[in-house]
Each structure stands twice: as structure tokens, then as C-alpha cells.
Amino acid sequence: MKIIVNDILKKKGTEVFKIKAGSSLMEAVKIMRTNKIGAILVTGRGESIEGILTERDVMRAVDEYNGAVADVKVDDIMTKNIIVAVPDDDVQYLMGIMTKNRIRHIPVVSKEGIAGFVSIGDLVKSKLEDMEFENRLLSEYIKGG
């Protein structure tokens, strides 16, 4: 059975944590820590995606600024060239894209704007659930039930 990104968003929800460009790194870190997330979208005017800030970006900034990150803005360290997914993307395809590009989080966009946010963990979980379901069906078939 083919699983698409929209199937994952239906289960996990479409909530996306965002922060405005120009905000402080510390403000972003607080949102990420409070919500137990590994990445946050950085938006510009309206809902335009300007970049993504990840735990890796934060760690790199702590090193680059020798820990003096109080005045650092998200714009200074965010990843600007981001890859996005669409709701109809196949999970297997997306796992390949994320692995090839060594990224763990990807925003999902549709014609209406930001549709959600998925992590590599979300994709792996969906594949595991699908495999468990398939194994159960095959087991019942083999047993004659």
C-alpha cells in the first residue's frame, strides 16, 4: 500500500511551529524546548517560508559564537535553501530525499500555504505501522483466517 505525506498529516495533525524572521535565537530555542520539537519554520511576510531552524543550526551557532548567542537572530543561522514536500508525495520517495540531503525535518506546502511539517521519525513510524498491518494480514491469510 502506498503511503503519502497527507496520510501522516491526517494522523499527526497539521500544527506547525513558526517564528518570524528577525526573532532572537533564544526565543526560537524556547519554543522548540517547550514544545519538544527539533525544528521550527522561520516565516516572513504573511506565511512565506524564509528558512528552517533546527537543533543542528542551534548547536552550530553555539560553537560559532562561542556560546554568546543572546543577540543572535534566527536569520543569521537558519537554513535558507530548504526542501519542501507536497501532501501527495510518496513517503518512500520523501525518505530517500531526506536521507540523500541529510535532513530530518521537512515542511509540507500546498496551494493554500503551509500544510504541515514532518520529520524522518514520522516517516519511519508510518512505514513501520504499514509493515505491521501488512504482516498481520499475511499472517491471517497463512493461518486461513
N, C-alpha and C positions, 0 to 999 in steps of 0.2 A: 504494500500500500504506500502510495506516495504521500509524504507529509510536506505541507507547505508552511511558510512562516505564519500565515494567518491562523492556521490551526493552533500554533503555540500561543499567539496573542489572545485567542479566544479563551484559552485556559488560564494563562498567567495575568491577563489584563493588559491594558494599553497605557498605564501610568508611566510617564517619562519625567524624570527629574531633570530640571533645566536651571541654568543660571545665565544671567545676562552678561554679554561681553563687557569688559571693564570692571567686573566684580573682582573682589580680592580672592586670592588663592585660599586664604584661611576660611572665608565664607563658603567656598566650594567644598573644602575638606570637612567642614562642619555638617553640611548637607549630606555628604557621602557617608560620613561616620554615623550620623543619626539614623539614616535610612538603610545602613548596612549594604551599600552598593559600591561597585568597583569603578563606576564611570558616570559622568554627568555630561549632558549636552550643553554646549555654550551657544546661545542664540543671540541674534542681532535684532534688527527692526522686525517687528511682528514675530513671526516664528521661524525666521530664516536660520538655518544651522550654520554657524560660523566655525565650529570646531567641536572637538570632544576632549574632555579632560579625564584621564584615567589615573589609577593608582601609580602606574609606571611613570606618568608625567610628573606626578607629585614627588615621587622618590628622586627622579632626575633633578627636579628643581631644588630639593633639599641639598643635594650634593653640589649642584652648580652654584648656588647662592650661599654655600657653607652654613646652611641652617637658618640664615637670616631671610625668611620668606614672608615676613609680616607685611611688606609693602609690594609684594609681587602680585600682579594681576593675572587672571586666568588666560588672558590674551597672550601673555608673554611665554607661556609654556604649553598651551593646548596644542593638540594635533590638528592641523588645519586641513590637510588633504585627507578627507575621510571617505571611506567606502560606505555606501548605503545599500540597504536591501529594499525590496518591494514585497508587499504582502503575498504575492503569488510565487515568490522564489521557493524553489525546492530546498528542503533542509540539507540534503546531501550535497547539493551544489554550494550552498552557503558555508557548510562546514569546510569544504575544500578551499573556498575563497579566504575564509578566516585563517585557516591553517597556513596557506601559502603566504599570506601577508602578515602572519604572526600577530593577529589582533584577537581580542577576547570579547569585544562588545561592538555591536553594530546597530545604528538607528534604522528604523523601518519607515519609509516615506511612501505616501500615496499622493494622488492628485489633490487631496484635501489638505495635505501637510504632513506633519509628523504623526505616524500611525502607531508607533511603539518603539521598543528597544529590546533587543535580545542579546543574550550572552552565549558564549560557546557552551556553557553549562546548561542553558535552556535547550540548546540543540541536541546535546548528548542525552539529556533526560528524555526528550521526546522520542529519540531513536530507541533508547532502552525500553520505554513503555511500549513502543510499537513492536519491538522484538519479543517482549514478554507476551503480548497479546497474540502474536503470530505463533509463538511456541505453544501457547495454551490451545490454540485452535488445532495445530498439528498433533499435539498430544491427544486431544479428544478424538480426532479423526483416526489416529492409530489404534486407540482403545476401542473404536467402534461406536463412540457416543456422539 
